[in-house]
Amino acid sequence: MGKLVLTTFITLDGVYQAPGGPAEDTRDGFDQGGWSVPYGDGDFMRFMTGVFDRVGAFLLGRRTYDIFASHWPKVTDPGDPIASRLNDLPKYVVSTTLADPRWAGTTVLGGDLAREVTALKERTDGELQVHGSGALAQSLLARDLVDTVHLLTFPVVLGAGRRLFREGAVPTAFRHTGGHVTGAGVSVQSYDLAGRPEYGSYQLPENS
């Protein structure tokens, strides 16, 4: 059985929207797309290559799927560690409107999310990976379907944009499993889901 691994880029103020380019996602008038690009150094690429080395299949939201499908099929170098996997491995896209996907190896999921994703995990050899796909990531986290999160925090504050951990998110605890900071200052941290938060108090007992 595989595990579900989420890799996501966020800013210091928690924004995930349009990290890769100005036209990626302009919803709500967002005009700061491409904020991750200046930090894509060798350290960053080595980490991402390692992530893709472990993939068995991809699970994507519709917006991220459309962005990927417009670019990666054009990258035909079999030695490209990212393109080769995206183009050759199974891709599952969660959508109620996509009827005729043209990217080879794509299956559309439109039923019960928890049931379908659980079944995918059971039959995936390797990691079932989610990249980007903010709205889908929020739904998966709310249903406790994510096993591991790679959270890449970029040293930039935008002051606007869609946030991954928004108001009303399900309280969730994670266990830190490793991390480092790239030469360009991106904090790369990995966490496993650990259940619900535990609570305490720093206040001393009255009779102490």
Number of C-alpha atoms within 10 A of each C-alpha: 14 19 21 25 24 25 18 20 25 25 23 14 17 21 24 22 27 25 22 16 15 14 15 18 22 14 12 9 9 16 16 17 20 16 22 21 12 10 16 14 14 12 16 19 12 11 14 14 13 12 16 18 14 14 22 20 25 23 28 24 20 20 19 21 23 16 14 16 17 11 10 16 15 10 12 11 10 12 9 11 14 18 19 17 21 21 21 13 15 17 22 22 23 22 17 11 9 14 9 9 14 8 17 14 14 18 17 19 18 13 12 8 16 14 9 14 20 15 12 20 20 13 12 18 15 16 23 28 26 25 19 23 23 24 14 22 23 18 16 19 19 15 12 15 19 22 19 22 23 20 18 23 22 26 16 16 13 13 10 15 22 18 17 22 15 11 7 7 12 15 11 14 14 16 13 14 12 11 14 14 15 20 13 15 17 24 19 19 16 20 19 17 17 14 12 11 9 8 5 5 6 5 6 7 7 5 4 4
